[in-house]
Amino acid sequence: MTEPAQHEHDEPHVHGDECDGNHGEGGHSHGGPEEKLSQTVDIKDVGPCRKHIKVTIAKADIEKALNEKYKELMGDSWVPGFRPGKAPRQIVVRKYKKEVGDQVKGQILYASLEQLAEDFDVAPLSPPNLNPAQLVIPDDADFIYEFEVEVRPQFDLPEYKGIKLKRPSRTFSDADVEAEEKKTLASFGQLIPKEGAADKGDFIVVDMVSMLGDQKVGEAKELTLRVDDTLTFKDAIASNFGEKTTGVKAGEKRTVDMQMTEAVANEALRGQTVQATLEVKDVKSLRLPELTEDFLQANFGVPSVEQFREKVRLFLERRLEYNQRQSAREQVLSHISASATWDLPRDMLMRQARKALQRRVIEMKEAGMSEEEISGRRRMLERDVLNSTALALKEHFVLQKIAETEKIEIEDDEIQAEIERIADMTGESPRRVRAQYEKEEMIETLAAQLIERKALNLILESATYEETEATIEGGMANVDAQAIPGESKDPTAVPDEAKEEQPAAQS
């Protein structure tokens, strides 16, 4: 099962496709000819995407397994005072009761869970809160165990082939390419003093004081900020930054609204809008580097200005393709989820936030976006991490179900080919990219991404389109600083209450 999925662990696990909440008597064909266990299963909804499962295994099955194990021991056991295999059963039982009990418990539990997975549709998103060490097989009663498990949401797929979609399209002009070229070269530029007012793309050096009502909540000195439509801090986003700061001169002040994100050090400020007063100390412009053959070859792998501009145009087309796919995903999700109930619990969202953002980052890397642009877009997603994670998970569940319906799979060579493609776009070696993905445990995420892409491609290939005019996205500047001092939070970190283990299963 692909992302989000349970990791390998030592405890028995339930696996399957979907949980439907049915209950009744189950069967099992573990190992082919082996007999089914006589067990009854009761499955109840105990919350959004959570099931409580109670399994009762008949005493006769337990006794049969114990008898078979003791019979084996009677043949080759060694007990002091008796020849090998000749000790009376009651003595063998007394000597090996705990060892045999543990072996039978593990054997029965494994078979029971396998039978449960075959007889009922259970698709866990995380390991069940089942601790075998706490289970005890009774001497003279049925064996009962129960646990809770988080499962995928249930929904029916409507017709997803031949749907009508709007597709944003654009033919990029020379002016579009020139503007993108300046953004691409910005990291190689040099700041120089500028007389007069700041234009978009210029930089301002400011002292900043942040207020929430009458309370001062933050202060920073000598910040260098690029004048662009949106400005992102590590913990805040100023969506109207360009509008407020274009035309400002040294010695003037401007006030901008900043929405604090989940990363803000002061938890009381999360989601709040603070007013930041900027006292402009200096205005600077950016002198772009000369596009020499050596510079272009060293930094972009092309020998001429013409080829560099063609590469920039190609990037614009890739980003448009990324936006087209994102638009299509949103429309497909809206179409499919119109009749579905999407109720995803907060603890699930918090546990899956990091993986959801990882999937978005992989998509942006595939589109060839720069690290700065990826960082800015990631901060925008982190502004409301629960909502952005919910949307990402809904997309995932929908596309994964389509992939299962269409029997879409991914091979190892496809994963390697995608790593090589990402390496080619980032200028790194495939070996280094793979090592990074393995270190960050993103290989499984990449595999899920490829399966979802195949599922989405299947939908898009059969869709009919209405072309619409795509607009150029507003610029986004990043500053590697916090708006509010203190220890910033990781918005994707699992909170303590979501980490707490569920109550131990009862025997």
Secondary structure, DSSP 8 states (H G I E B T S, - for coil): --SS-----SS-----S------EEE---TTSSS----EEEEEEEEETTEEEEEEEE-HHHHHHHHHHHHHHHHHH---TTS-TT-S-HHHHHHHHHHHHHHHHHHHHHHHHHHHHHHHS---BSS--S--GGG----SSS-EEEEEEEEB---------SS-EEEEEE----HHHHHHHHHHHHGGG-EEEE--S---TT-EEEEEEEEEETTEEEEEEEEEEEE--SEEE-SSEEETTHHHHHTT--TT-EEEEEEEE-TT-SSGGGTT-EEEEEEEEEEEEEEE-----HHHHHHHHS-SSHHHHHHHHHHHHHHHHHHHHHHHHHHHHHHHHGGGS-----HHHHHHHHHHHHHHHHHHHHHTT--HHHHHHHHHHHHHTHHHHHHHHHHHHHHHHHHHHHTT----HHHHHHHHHHHHHHHT--HHHHHHHHHHTT-HHHHHHHHHHHHHHHHHHHH-EEEEEE------EEE-SS-SS-S----TTS--HHHHS-------
